[in-house]
Amino acid sequence: MKNEENIPRSCLKVGHYIDKNQYNETSFWERLRIQLHIINCQRCKQYNKINEKLTNLLKKPKLSALEKDEKEELKNRLKF
């Protein structure tokens, strides 16, 4: 979060819990605090939503590698 001097201390603490939650390192009480806080705080609710999307993208990457012949074809096309 940027401009930390403008962010309330409770939001900084909850932001830290949200980051920990991304790696499943939060206790029950920390997760409860996140849920109770984001009921009233739009900024933290948005931060949590973005963090959840990022976590899901990292857990389930939809990447596929090129086959060897496709790589060669691409290399040949890139040569001048």
mmCIF file of the N, C-alpha and C atoms, coordinates in Angstrom:
data_MODEL
# 
_entry.id   MODEL 
# 
loop_
_atom_site.group_PDB 
_atom_site.id 
_atom_site.type_symbol 
_atom_site.label_atom_id 
_atom_site.label_alt_id 
_atom_site.label_comp_id 
_atom_site.label_asym_id 
_atom_site.label_entity_id 
_atom_site.label_seq_id 
_atom_site.pdbx_PDB_ins_code 
_atom_site.Cartn_x 
_atom_site.Cartn_y 
_atom_site.Cartn_z 
_atom_site.occupancy 
_atom_site.B_iso_or_equiv 
_atom_site.pdbx_formal_charge 
_atom_site.auth_seq_id 
_atom_site.auth_comp_id 
_atom_site.auth_asym_id 
_atom_site.auth_atom_id 
_atom_site.pdbx_PDB_model_num 
ATOM 1   N N  . MET A 1 1  ? 0.845   -1.163  0.000   1.00 0.00 ? 1  MET A N  1 
ATOM 2   C CA . MET A 1 1  ? 0.000   0.000   0.000   1.00 0.00 ? 1  MET A CA 1 
ATOM 3   C C  . MET A 1 1  ? 0.899   1.237   0.000   1.00 0.00 ? 1  MET A C  1 
ATOM 4   N N  . LYS A 1 2  ? 0.557   2.227   -0.807  1.00 0.00 ? 2  LYS A N  1 
ATOM 5   C CA . LYS A 1 2  ? 1.383   3.411   -0.857  1.00 0.00 ? 2  LYS A CA 1 
ATOM 6   C C  . LYS A 1 2  ? 0.869   4.503   0.071   1.00 0.00 ? 2  LYS A C  1 
ATOM 7   N N  . ASN A 1 3  ? 1.724   5.478   0.316   1.00 0.00 ? 3  ASN A N  1 
ATOM 8   C CA . ASN A 1 3  ? 1.404   6.585   1.219   1.00 0.00 ? 3  ASN A CA 1 
ATOM 9   C C  . ASN A 1 3  ? 0.929   6.070   2.575   1.00 0.00 ? 3  ASN A C  1 
ATOM 10  N N  . GLU A 1 4  ? 1.769   5.267   3.214   1.00 0.00 ? 4  GLU A N  1 
ATOM 11  C CA . GLU A 1 4  ? 1.379   4.636   4.466   1.00 0.00 ? 4  GLU A CA 1 
ATOM 12  C C  . GLU A 1 4  ? 1.051   5.631   5.572   1.00 0.00 ? 4  GLU A C  1 
ATOM 13  N N  . GLU A 1 5  ? 1.555   6.865   5.480   1.00 0.00 ? 5  GLU A N  1 
ATOM 14  C CA . GLU A 1 5  ? 1.232   7.828   6.534   1.00 0.00 ? 5  GLU A CA 1 
ATOM 15  C C  . GLU A 1 5  ? -0.232  8.245   6.494   1.00 0.00 ? 5  GLU A C  1 
ATOM 16  N N  . ASN A 1 6  ? -0.919  8.044   5.379   1.00 0.00 ? 6  ASN A N  1 
ATOM 17  C CA . ASN A 1 6  ? -2.332  8.398   5.250   1.00 0.00 ? 6  ASN A CA 1 
ATOM 18  C C  . ASN A 1 6  ? -3.277  7.234   5.532   1.00 0.00 ? 6  ASN A C  1 
ATOM 19  N N  . ILE A 1 7  ? -2.719  6.070   5.805   1.00 0.00 ? 7  ILE A N  1 
ATOM 20  C CA . ILE A 1 7  ? -3.528  4.874   6.010   1.00 0.00 ? 7  ILE A CA 1 
ATOM 21  C C  . ILE A 1 7  ? -3.643  4.610   7.513   1.00 0.00 ? 7  ILE A C  1 
ATOM 22  N N  . PRO A 1 8  ? -4.864  4.402   8.004   1.00 0.00 ? 8  PRO A N  1 
ATOM 23  C CA . PRO A 1 8  ? -5.038  4.118   9.430   1.00 0.00 ? 8  PRO A CA 1 
ATOM 24  C C  . PRO A 1 8  ? -4.269  2.873   9.858   1.00 0.00 ? 8  PRO A C  1 
ATOM 25  N N  . ARG A 1 9  ? -3.838  2.879   11.096  1.00 0.00 ? 9  ARG A N  1 
ATOM 26  C CA . ARG A 1 9  ? -3.046  1.767   11.622  1.00 0.00 ? 9  ARG A CA 1 
ATOM 27  C C  . ARG A 1 9  ? -3.797  0.435   11.513  1.00 0.00 ? 9  ARG A C  1 
ATOM 28  N N  . SER A 1 10 ? -5.107  0.455   11.734  1.00 0.00 ? 10 SER A N  1 
ATOM 29  C CA . SER A 1 10 ? -5.888  -0.787  11.654  1.00 0.00 ? 10 SER A CA 1 
ATOM 30  C C  . SER A 1 10 ? -5.862  -1.358  10.236  1.00 0.00 ? 10 SER A C  1 
ATOM 31  N N  . CYS A 1 11 ? -5.878  -0.472  9.237   1.00 0.00 ? 11 CYS A N  1 
ATOM 32  C CA . CYS A 1 11 ? -5.830  -0.928  7.843   1.00 0.00 ? 11 CYS A CA 1 
ATOM 33  C C  . CYS A 1 11 ? -4.458  -1.528  7.522   1.00 0.00 ? 11 CYS A C  1 
ATOM 34  N N  . LEU A 1 12 ? -3.410  -0.942  8.050   1.00 0.00 ? 12 LEU A N  1 
ATOM 35  C CA . LEU A 1 12 ? -2.068  -1.495  7.825   1.00 0.00 ? 12 LEU A CA 1 
ATOM 36  C C  . LEU A 1 12 ? -1.969  -2.898  8.409   1.00 0.00 ? 12 LEU A C  1 
ATOM 37  N N  . LYS A 1 13 ? -2.515  -3.058  9.609   1.00 0.00 ? 13 LYS A N  1 
ATOM 38  C CA . LYS A 1 13 ? -2.473  -4.365  10.259  1.00 0.00 ? 13 LYS A CA 1 
ATOM 39  C C  . LYS A 1 13 ? -3.286  -5.386  9.468   1.00 0.00 ? 13 LYS A C  1 
ATOM 40  N N  . VAL A 1 14 ? -4.477  -5.004  9.044   1.00 0.00 ? 14 VAL A N  1 
ATOM 41  C CA . VAL A 1 14 ? -5.329  -5.909  8.271   1.00 0.00 ? 14 VAL A CA 1 
ATOM 42  C C  . VAL A 1 14 ? -4.687  -6.202  6.910   1.00 0.00 ? 14 VAL A C  1 
ATOM 43  N N  . GLY A 1 15 ? -4.034  -5.207  6.309   1.00 0.00 ? 15 GLY A N  1 
ATOM 44  C CA . GLY A 1 15 ? -3.323  -5.435  5.056   1.00 0.00 ? 15 GLY A CA 1 
ATOM 45  C C  . GLY A 1 15 ? -2.240  -6.483  5.211   1.00 0.00 ? 15 GLY A C  1 
ATOM 46  N N  . HIS A 1 16 ? -1.566  -6.446  6.351   1.00 0.00 ? 16 HIS A N  1 
ATOM 47  C CA . HIS A 1 16 ? -0.547  -7.468  6.638   1.00 0.00 ? 16 HIS A CA 1 
ATOM 48  C C  . HIS A 1 16 ? -1.196  -8.846  6.765   1.00 0.00 ? 16 HIS A C  1 
ATOM 49  N N  . TYR A 1 17 ? -2.326  -8.912  7.444   1.00 0.00 ? 17 TYR A N  1 
ATOM 50  C CA . TYR A 1 17 ? -3.043  -10.186 7.577   1.00 0.00 ? 17 TYR A CA 1 
ATOM 51  C C  . TYR A 1 17 ? -3.515  -10.693 6.210   1.00 0.00 ? 17 TYR A C  1 
ATOM 52  N N  . ILE A 1 18 ? -3.963  -9.786  5.366   1.00 0.00 ? 18 ILE A N  1 
ATOM 53  C CA . ILE A 1 18 ? -4.404  -10.172 4.018   1.00 0.00 ? 18 ILE A CA 1 
ATOM 54  C C  . ILE A 1 18 ? -3.234  -10.769 3.244   1.00 0.00 ? 18 ILE A C  1 
ATOM 55  N N  . ASP A 1 19 ? -2.062  -10.154 3.371   1.00 0.00 ? 19 ASP A N  1 
ATOM 56  C CA . ASP A 1 19 ? -0.872  -10.698 2.706   1.00 0.00 ? 19 ASP A CA 1 
ATOM 57  C C  . ASP A 1 19 ? -0.522  -12.079 3.243   1.00 0.00 ? 19 ASP A C  1 
ATOM 58  N N  . LYS A 1 20 ? -0.592  -12.252 4.563   1.00 0.00 ? 20 LYS A N  1 
ATOM 59  C CA . LYS A 1 20 ? -0.320  -13.554 5.168   1.00 0.00 ? 20 LYS A CA 1 
ATOM 60  C C  . LYS A 1 20 ? -1.342  -14.589 4.710   1.00 0.00 ? 20 LYS A C  1 
ATOM 61  N N  . ASN A 1 21 ? -2.581  -14.154 4.578   1.00 0.00 ? 21 ASN A N  1 
ATOM 62  C CA . ASN A 1 21 ? -3.653  -15.059 4.175   1.00 0.00 ? 21 ASN A CA 1 
ATOM 63  C C  . ASN A 1 21 ? -3.424  -15.604 2.771   1.00 0.00 ? 21 ASN A C  1 
ATOM 64  N N  . GLN A 1 22 ? -2.759  -14.824 1.936   1.00 0.00 ? 22 GLN A N  1 
ATOM 65  C CA . GLN A 1 22 ? -2.449  -15.264 0.580   1.00 0.00 ? 22 GLN A CA 1 
ATOM 66  C C  . GLN A 1 22 ? -1.620  -16.548 0.613   1.00 0.00 ? 22 GLN A C  1 
ATOM 67  N N  . TYR A 1 23 ? -0.797  -16.709 1.652   1.00 0.00 ? 23 TYR A N  1 
ATOM 68  C CA . TYR A 1 23 ? 0.073   -17.883 1.775   1.00 0.00 ? 23 TYR A CA 1 
ATOM 69  C C  . TYR A 1 23 ? -0.448  -18.861 2.826   1.00 0.00 ? 23 TYR A C  1 
ATOM 70  N N  . ASN A 1 24 ? -1.702  -18.710 3.217   1.00 0.00 ? 24 ASN A N  1 
ATOM 71  C CA . ASN A 1 24 ? -2.340  -19.583 4.208   1.00 0.00 ? 24 ASN A CA 1 
ATOM 72  C C  . ASN A 1 24 ? -1.566  -19.620 5.525   1.00 0.00 ? 24 ASN A C  1 
ATOM 73  N N  . GLU A 1 25 ? -1.090  -18.464 5.965   1.00 0.00 ? 25 GLU A N  1 
ATOM 74  C CA . GLU A 1 25 ? -0.321  -18.376 7.204   1.00 0.00 ? 25 GLU A CA 1 
ATOM 75  C C  . GLU A 1 25 ? -1.083  -17.638 8.305   1.00 0.00 ? 25 GLU A C  1 
ATOM 76  N N  . THR A 1 26 ? -2.372  -17.413 8.129   1.00 0.00 ? 26 THR A N  1 
ATOM 77  C CA . THR A 1 26 ? -3.135  -16.671 9.124   1.00 0.00 ? 26 THR A CA 1 
ATOM 78  C C  . THR A 1 26 ? -3.836  -17.619 10.094  1.00 0.00 ? 26 THR A C  1 
ATOM 79  N N  . SER A 1 27 ? -3.985  -17.139 11.307  1.00 0.00 ? 27 SER A N  1 
ATOM 80  C CA . SER A 1 27 ? -4.738  -17.898 12.306  1.00 0.00 ? 27 SER A CA 1 
ATOM 81  C C  . SER A 1 27 ? -6.228  -17.630 12.104  1.00 0.00 ? 27 SER A C  1 
ATOM 82  N N  . PHE A 1 28 ? -7.031  -18.367 12.832  1.00 0.00 ? 28 PHE A N  1 
ATOM 83  C CA . PHE A 1 28 ? -8.474  -18.164 12.771  1.00 0.00 ? 28 PHE A CA 1 
ATOM 84  C C  . PHE A 1 28 ? -8.821  -16.719 13.136  1.00 0.00 ? 28 PHE A C  1 
ATOM 85  N N  . TRP A 1 29 ? -8.192  -16.206 14.187  1.00 0.00 ? 29 TRP A N  1 
ATOM 86  C CA . TRP A 1 29 ? -8.503  -14.861 14.673  1.00 0.00 ? 29 TRP A CA 1 
ATOM 87  C C  . TRP A 1 29 ? -8.087  -13.789 13.669  1.00 0.00 ? 29 TRP A C  1 
ATOM 88  N N  . GLU A 1 30 ? -6.985  -14.009 12.968  1.00 0.00 ? 30 GLU A N  1 
ATOM 89  C CA . GLU A 1 30 ? -6.552  -13.050 11.944  1.00 0.00 ? 30 GLU A CA 1 
ATOM 90  C C  . GLU A 1 30 ? -7.524  -13.045 10.769  1.00 0.00 ? 30 GLU A C  1 
ATOM 91  N N  . ARG A 1 31 ? -7.980  -14.228 10.358  1.00 0.00 ? 31 ARG A N  1 
ATOM 92  C CA . ARG A 1 31 ? -8.963  -14.306 9.272   1.00 0.00 ? 31 ARG A CA 1 
ATOM 93  C C  . ARG A 1 31 ? -10.278 -13.653 9.684   1.00 0.00 ? 31 ARG A C  1 
ATOM 94  N N  . LEU A 1 32 ? -10.673 -13.851 10.943  1.00 0.00 ? 32 LEU A N  1 
ATOM 95  C CA . LEU A 1 32 ? -11.885 -13.224 11.453  1.00 0.00 ? 32 LEU A CA 1 
ATOM 96  C C  . LEU A 1 32 ? -11.731 -11.705 11.466  1.00 0.00 ? 32 LEU A C  1 
ATOM 97  N N  . ARG A 1 33 ? -10.567 -11.235 11.871  1.00 0.00 ? 33 ARG A N  1 
ATOM 98  C CA . ARG A 1 33 ? -10.331 -9.794  11.897  1.00 0.00 ? 33 ARG A CA 1 
ATOM 99  C C  . ARG A 1 33 ? -10.408 -9.201  10.489  1.00 0.00 ? 33 ARG A C  1 
ATOM 100 N N  . ILE A 1 34 ? -9.869  -9.929  9.507   1.00 0.00 ? 34 ILE A N  1 
ATOM 101 C CA . ILE A 1 34 ? -9.956  -9.473  8.110   1.00 0.00 ? 34 ILE A CA 1 
ATOM 102 C C  . ILE A 1 34 ? -11.423 -9.318  7.719   1.00 0.00 ? 34 ILE A C  1 
ATOM 103 N N  . GLN A 1 35 ? -12.212 -10.361 7.975   1.00 0.00 ? 35 GLN A N  1 
ATOM 104 C CA . GLN A 1 35 ? -13.618 -10.351 7.559   1.00 0.00 ? 35 GLN A CA 1 
ATOM 105 C C  . GLN A 1 35 ? -14.401 -9.241  8.247   1.00 0.00 ? 35 GLN A C  1 
ATOM 106 N N  . LEU A 1 36 ? -14.167 -9.049  9.527   1.00 0.00 ? 36 LEU A N  1 
ATOM 107 C CA . LEU A 1 36 ? -14.882 -7.997  10.254  1.00 0.00 ? 36 LEU A CA 1 
ATOM 108 C C  . LEU A 1 36 ? -14.463 -6.609  9.767   1.00 0.00 ? 36 LEU A C  1 
ATOM 109 N N  . HIS A 1 37 ? -13.187 -6.448  9.451   1.00 0.00 ? 37 HIS A N  1 
ATOM 110 C CA . HIS A 1 37 ? -12.683 -5.143  9.028   1.00 0.00 ? 37 HIS A CA 1 
ATOM 111 C C  . HIS A 1 37 ? -13.198 -4.780  7.629   1.00 0.00 ? 37 HIS A C  1 
ATOM 112 N N  . ILE A 1 38 ? -13.196 -5.744  6.712   1.00 0.00 ? 38 ILE A N  1 
ATOM 113 C CA . ILE A 1 38 ? -13.571 -5.405  5.331   1.00 0.00 ? 38 ILE A CA 1 
ATOM 114 C C  . ILE A 1 38 ? -15.077 -5.177  5.178   1.00 0.00 ? 38 ILE A C  1 
ATOM 115 N N  . ILE A 1 39 ? -15.850 -5.485  6.210   1.00 0.00 ? 39 ILE A N  1 
ATOM 116 C CA . ILE A 1 39 ? -17.273 -5.146  6.166   1.00 0.00 ? 39 ILE A CA 1 
ATOM 117 C C  . ILE A 1 39 ? -17.436 -3.635  6.076   1.00 0.00 ? 39 ILE A C  1 
ATOM 118 N N  . ASN A 1 40 ? -16.590 -2.903  6.799   1.00 0.00 ? 40 ASN A N  1 
ATOM 119 C CA . ASN A 1 40 ? -16.719 -1.448  6.878   1.00 0.00 ? 40 ASN A CA 1 
ATOM 120 C C  . ASN A 1 40 ? -15.697 -0.679  6.050   1.00 0.00 ? 40 ASN A C  1 
ATOM 121 N N  . CYS A 1 41 ? -14.639 -1.316  5.617   1.00 0.00 ? 41 CYS A N  1 
ATOM 122 C CA . CYS A 1 41 ? -13.547 -0.593  4.962   1.00 0.00 ? 41 CYS A CA 1 
ATOM 123 C C  . CYS A 1 41 ? -13.456 -0.977  3.477   1.00 0.00 ? 41 CYS A C  1 
ATOM 124 N N  . GLN A 1 42 ? -13.849 -0.066  2.619   1.00 0.00 ? 42 GLN A N  1 
ATOM 125 C CA . GLN A 1 42 ? -13.829 -0.327  1.174   1.00 0.00 ? 42 GLN A CA 1 
ATOM 126 C C  . GLN A 1 42 ? -12.414 -0.515  0.654   1.00 0.00 ? 42 GLN A C  1 
ATOM 127 N N  . ARG A 1 43 ? -11.472 0.267   1.152   1.00 0.00 ? 43 ARG A N  1 
ATOM 128 C CA . ARG A 1 43 ? -10.084 0.185   0.692   1.00 0.00 ? 43 ARG A CA 1 
ATOM 129 C C  . ARG A 1 43 ? -9.512  -1.215  0.948   1.00 0.00 ? 43 ARG A C  1 
ATOM 130 N N  . CYS A 1 44 ? -9.717  -1.723  2.146   1.00 0.00 ? 44 CYS A N  1 
ATOM 131 C CA . CYS A 1 44 ? -9.198  -3.048  2.477   1.00 0.00 ? 44 CYS A CA 1 
ATOM 132 C C  . CYS A 1 44 ? -9.978  -4.153  1.760   1.00 0.00 ? 44 CYS A C  1 
ATOM 133 N N  . LYS A 1 45 ? -11.266 -3.920  1.553   1.00 0.00 ? 45 LYS A N  1 
ATOM 134 C CA . LYS A 1 45 ? -12.088 -4.887  0.808   1.00 0.00 ? 45 LYS A CA 1 
ATOM 135 C C  . LYS A 1 45 ? -11.555 -5.022  -0.619  1.00 0.00 ? 45 LYS A C  1 
ATOM 136 N N  . GLN A 1 46 ? -11.232 -3.893  -1.241  1.00 0.00 ? 46 GLN A N  1 
ATOM 137 C CA . GLN A 1 46 ? -10.687 -3.900  -2.595  1.00 0.00 ? 46 GLN A CA 1 
ATOM 138 C C  . GLN A 1 46 ? -9.312  -4.559  -2.619  1.00 0.00 ? 46 GLN A C  1 
ATOM 139 N N  . TYR A 1 47 ? -8.491  -4.239  -1.623  1.00 0.00 ? 47 TYR A N  1 
ATOM 140 C CA . TYR A 1 47 ? -7.149  -4.829  -1.529  1.00 0.00 ? 47 TYR A CA 1 
ATOM 141 C C  . TYR A 1 47 ? -7.251  -6.346  -1.382  1.00 0.00 ? 47 TYR A C  1 
ATOM 142 N N  . ASN A 1 48 ? -8.188  -6.806  -0.565  1.00 0.00 ? 48 ASN A N  1 
ATOM 143 C CA . ASN A 1 48 ? -8.387  -8.236  -0.368  1.00 0.00 ? 48 ASN A CA 1 
ATOM 144 C C  . ASN A 1 48 ? -8.850  -8.907  -1.659  1.00 0.00 ? 48 ASN A C  1 
ATOM 145 N N  . LYS A 1 49 ? -9.749  -8.264  -2.378  1.00 0.00 ? 49 LYS A N  1 
ATOM 146 C CA . LYS A 1 49 ? -10.264 -8.823  -3.628  1.00 0.00 ? 49 LYS A CA 1 
ATOM 147 C C  . LYS A 1 49 ? -9.144  -8.970  -4.666  1.00 0.00 ? 49 LYS A C  1 
ATOM 148 N N  . ILE A 1 50 ? -8.317  -7.934  -4.778  1.00 0.00 ? 50 ILE A N  1 
ATOM 149 C CA . ILE A 1 50 ? -7.192  -7.979  -5.720  1.00 0.00 ? 50 ILE A CA 1 
ATOM 150 C C  . ILE A 1 50 ? -6.204  -9.062  -5.316  1.00 0.00 ? 50 ILE A C  1 
ATOM 151 N N  . ASN A 1 51 ? -5.941  -9.171  -4.020  1.00 0.00 ? 51 ASN A N  1 
ATOM 152 C CA . ASN A 1 51 ? -5.013  -10.184 -3.531  1.00 0.00 ? 51 ASN A CA 1 
ATOM 153 C C  . ASN A 1 51 ? -5.537  -11.597 -3.798  1.00 0.00 ? 51 ASN A C  1 
ATOM 154 N N  . GLU A 1 52 ? -6.841  -11.807 -3.645  1.00 0.00 ? 52 GLU A N  1 
ATOM 155 C CA . GLU A 1 52 ? -7.433  -13.111 -3.928  1.00 0.00 ? 52 GLU A CA 1 
ATOM 156 C C  . GLU A 1 52 ? -7.295  -13.461 -5.407  1.00 0.00 ? 52 GLU A C  1 
ATOM 157 N N  . LYS A 1 53 ? -7.516  -12.480 -6.280  1.00 0.00 ? 53 LYS A N  1 
ATOM 158 C CA . LYS A 1 53 ? -7.362  -12.728 -7.721  1.00 0.00 ? 53 LYS A CA 1 
ATOM 159 C C  . LYS A 1 53 ? -5.930  -13.098 -8.052  1.00 0.00 ? 53 LYS A C  1 
ATOM 160 N N  . LEU A 1 54 ? -4.993  -12.376 -7.466  1.00 0.00 ? 54 LEU A N  1 
ATOM 161 C CA . LEU A 1 54 ? -3.578  -12.667 -7.696  1.00 0.00 ? 54 LEU A CA 1 
ATOM 162 C C  . LEU A 1 54 ? -3.230  -14.068 -7.217  1.00 0.00 ? 54 LEU A C  1 
ATOM 163 N N  . THR A 1 55 ? -3.710  -14.419 -6.046  1.00 0.00 ? 55 THR A N  1 
ATOM 164 C CA . THR A 1 55 ? -3.443  -15.749 -5.497  1.00 0.00 ? 55 THR A CA 1 
ATOM 165 C C  . THR A 1 55 ? -3.995  -16.833 -6.421  1.00 0.00 ? 55 THR A C  1 
ATOM 166 N N  . ASN A 1 56 ? -5.216  -16.641 -6.903  1.00 0.00 ? 56 ASN A N  1 
ATOM 167 C CA . ASN A 1 56 ? -5.814  -17.643 -7.800  1.00 0.00 ? 56 ASN A CA 1 
ATOM 168 C C  . ASN A 1 56 ? -5.056  -17.745 -9.114  1.00 0.00 ? 56 ASN A C  1 
ATOM 169 N N  . LEU A 1 57 ? -4.583  -16.619 -9.634  1.00 0.00 ? 57 LEU A N  1 
ATOM 170 C CA . LEU A 1 57 ? -3.812  -16.655 -10.877 1.00 0.00 ? 57 LEU A CA 1 
ATOM 171 C C  . LEU A 1 57 ? -2.503  -17.410 -10.690 1.00 0.00 ? 57 LEU A C  1 
ATOM 172 N N  . LEU A 1 58 ? -1.877  -17.232 -9.537  1.00 0.00 ? 58 LEU A N  1 
ATOM 173 C CA . LEU A 1 58 ? -0.600  -17.901 -9.291  1.00 0.00 ? 58 LEU A CA 1 
ATOM 174 C C  . LEU A 1 58 ? -0.770  -19.391 -9.005  1.00 0.00 ? 58 LEU A C  1 
ATOM 175 N N  . LYS A 1 59 ? -1.898  -19.763 -8.429  1.00 0.00 ? 59 LYS A N  1 
ATOM 176 C CA . LYS A 1 59 ? -2.140  -21.174 -8.116  1.00 0.00 ? 59 LYS A CA 1 
ATOM 177 C C  . LYS A 1 59 ? -2.499  -21.988 -9.352  1.00 0.00 ? 59 LYS A C  1 
ATOM 178 N N  . LYS A 1 60 ? -3.194  -21.356 -10.298 1.00 0.00 ? 60 LYS A N  1 
ATOM 179 C CA . LYS A 1 60 ? -3.673  -22.085 -11.468 1.00 0.00 ? 60 LYS A CA 1 
ATOM 180 C C  . LYS A 1 60 ? -3.213  -21.399 -12.752 1.00 0.00 ? 60 LYS A C  1 
ATOM 181 N N  . PRO A 1 61 ? -1.913  -21.447 -13.025 1.00 0.00 ? 61 PRO A N  1 
ATOM 182 C CA . PRO A 1 61 ? -1.471  -20.793 -14.261 1.00 0.00 ? 61 PRO A CA 1 
ATOM 183 C C  . PRO A 1 61 ? -1.958  -21.589 -15.481 1.00 0.00 ? 61 PRO A C  1 
ATOM 184 N N  . LYS A 1 62 ? -2.448  -20.872 -16.451 1.00 0.00 ? 62 LYS A N  1 
ATOM 185 C CA . LYS A 1 62 ? -2.912  -21.510 -17.683 1.00 0.00 ? 62 LYS A CA 1 
ATOM 186 C C  . LYS A 1 62 ? -1.871  -21.272 -18.765 1.00 0.00 ? 62 LYS A C  1 
ATOM 187 N N  . LEU A 1 63 ? -0.736  -21.912 -18.575 1.00 0.00 ? 63 LEU A N  1 
ATOM 188 C CA . LEU A 1 63 ? 0.364   -21.760 -19.509 1.00 0.00 ? 63 LEU A CA 1 
ATOM 189 C C  . LEU A 1 63 ? 0.551   -23.049 -20.288 1.00 0.00 ? 63 LEU A C  1 
ATOM 190 N N  . SER A 1 64 ? 0.954   -22.899 -21.501 1.00 0.00 ? 64 SER A N  1 
ATOM 191 C CA . SER A 1 64 ? 1.275   -24.075 -22.291 1.00 0.00 ? 64 SER A CA 1 
ATOM 192 C C  . SER A 1 64 ? 2.567   -23.797 -23.045 1.00 0.00 ? 64 SER A C  1 
ATOM 193 N N  . ALA A 1 65 ? 3.382   -24.798 -23.134 1.00 0.00 ? 65 ALA A N  1 
ATOM 194 C CA . ALA A 1 65 ? 4.665   -24.649 -23.816 1.00 0.00 ? 65 ALA A CA 1 
ATOM 195 C C  . ALA A 1 65 ? 4.510   -24.999 -25.300 1.00 0.00 ? 65 ALA A C  1 
ATOM 196 N N  . LEU A 1 66 ? 5.330   -24.379 -26.108 1.00 0.00 ? 66 LEU A N  1 
ATOM 197 C CA . LEU A 1 66 ? 5.329   -24.691 -27.536 1.00 0.00 ? 66 LEU A CA 1 
ATOM 198 C C  . LEU A 1 66 ? 6.016   -26.031 -27.762 1.00 0.00 ? 66 LEU A C  1 
ATOM 199 N N  . GLU A 1 67 ? 5.536   -26.740 -28.748 1.00 0.00 ? 67 GLU A N  1 
ATOM 200 C CA . GLU A 1 67 ? 6.199   -27.977 -29.153 1.00 0.00 ? 67 GLU A CA 1 
ATOM 201 C C  . GLU A 1 67 ? 7.504   -27.621 -29.844 1.00 0.00 ? 67 GLU A C  1 
ATOM 202 N N  . LYS A 1 68 ? 8.390   -28.603 -29.957 1.00 0.00 ? 68 LYS A N  1 
ATOM 203 C CA . LYS A 1 68 ? 9.712   -28.360 -30.531 1.00 0.00 ? 68 LYS A CA 1 
ATOM 204 C C  . LYS A 1 68 ? 9.614   -27.830 -31.962 1.00 0.00 ? 68 LYS A C  1 
ATOM 205 N N  . ASP A 1 69 ? 8.743   -28.408 -32.789 1.00 0.00 ? 69 ASP A N  1 
ATOM 206 C CA . ASP A 1 69 ? 8.612   -27.943 -34.170 1.00 0.00 ? 69 ASP A CA 1 
ATOM 207 C C  . ASP A 1 69 ? 8.010   -26.540 -34.245 1.00 0.00 ? 69 ASP A C  1 
ATOM 208 N N  . GLU A 1 70 ? 7.119   -26.203 -33.286 1.00 0.00 ? 70 GLU A N  1 
ATOM 209 C CA . GLU A 1 70 ? 6.554   -24.855 -33.245 1.00 0.00 ? 70 GLU A CA 1 
ATOM 210 C C  . GLU A 1 70 ? 7.634   -23.832 -32.872 1.00 0.00 ? 70 GLU A C  1 
ATOM 211 N N  . LYS A 1 71 ? 8.521   -24.223 -31.985 1.00 0.00 ? 71 LYS A N  1 
ATOM 212 C CA . LYS A 1 71 ? 9.627   -23.330 -31.597 1.00 0.00 ? 71 LYS A CA 1 
ATOM 213 C C  . LYS A 1 71 ? 10.534  -23.056 -32.795 1.00 0.00 ? 71 LYS A C  1 
ATOM 214 N N  . GLU A 1 72 ? 10.832  -24.108 -33.529 1.00 0.00 ? 72 GLU A N  1 
ATOM 215 C CA . GLU A 1 72 ? 11.706  -23.957 -34.697 1.00 0.00 ? 72 GLU A CA 1 
ATOM 216 C C  . GLU A 1 72 ? 11.058  -23.064 -35.749 1.00 0.00 ? 72 GLU A C  1 
ATOM 217 N N  . GLU A 1 73 ? 9.776   -23.255 -35.979 1.00 0.00 ? 73 GLU A N  1 
ATOM 218 C CA . GLU A 1 73 ? 9.052   -22.434 -36.934 1.00 0.00 ? 73 GLU A CA 1 
ATOM 219 C C  . GLU A 1 73 ? 9.077   -20.963 -36.519 1.00 0.00 ? 73 GLU A C  1 
ATOM 220 N N  . LEU A 1 74 ? 8.877   -20.721 -35.234 1.00 0.00 ? 74 LEU A N  1 
ATOM 221 C CA . LEU A 1 74 ? 8.906   -19.358 -34.713 1.00 0.00 ? 74 LEU A CA 1 
ATOM 222 C C  . LEU A 1 74 ? 10.291  -18.753 -34.838 1.00 0.00 ? 74 LEU A C  1 
ATOM 223 N N  . LYS A 1 75 ? 11.324  -19.527 -34.569 1.00 0.00 ? 75 LYS A N  1 
ATOM 224 C CA . LYS A 1 75 ? 12.705  -19.044 -34.734 1.00 0.00 ? 75 LYS A CA 1 
ATOM 225 C C  . LYS A 1 75 ? 12.967  -18.673 -36.187 1.00 0.00 ? 75 LYS A C  1 
ATOM 226 N N  . ASN A 1 76 ? 12.499  -19.512 -37.102 1.00 0.00 ? 76 ASN A N  1 
ATOM 227 C CA . ASN A 1 76 ? 12.712  -19.241 -38.532 1.00 0.00 ? 76 ASN A CA 1 
ATOM 228 C C  . ASN A 1 76 ? 11.980  -17.979 -38.976 1.00 0.00 ? 76 ASN A C  1 
ATOM 229 N N  . ARG A 1 77 ? 10.798  -17.761 -38.436 1.00 0.00 ? 77 ARG A N  1 
ATOM 230 C CA . ARG A 1 77 ? 10.045  -16.538 -38.780 1.00 0.00 ? 77 ARG A CA 1 
ATOM 231 C C  . ARG A 1 77 ? 10.709  -15.291 -38.231 1.00 0.00 ? 77 ARG A C  1 
ATOM 232 N N  . LEU A 1 78 ? 11.374  -15.409 -37.103 1.00 0.00 ? 78 LEU A N  1 
ATOM 233 C CA . LEU A 1 78 ? 12.009  -14.255 -36.489 1.00 0.00 ? 78 LEU A CA 1 
ATOM 234 C C  . LEU A 1 78 ? 13.353  -13.896 -37.119 1.00 0.00 ? 78 LEU A C  1 
ATOM 235 N N  . LYS A 1 79 ? 13.934  -14.842 -37.846 1.00 0.00 ? 79 LYS A N  1 
ATOM 236 C CA . LYS A 1 79 ? 15.204  -14.541 -38.521 1.00 0.00 ? 79 LYS A CA 1 
ATOM 237 C C  . LYS A 1 79 ? 14.955  -13.594 -39.698 1.00 0.00 ? 79 LYS A C  1 
ATOM 238 N N  . PHE A 1 80 ? 15.872  -12.673 -39.887 1.00 0.00 ? 80 PHE A N  1 
ATOM 239 C CA . PHE A 1 80 ? 15.720  -11.688 -40.962 1.00 0.00 ? 80 PHE A CA 1 
ATOM 240 C C  . PHE A 1 80 ? 16.371  -12.150 -42.222 1.00 0.00 ? 80 PHE A C  1 
# 
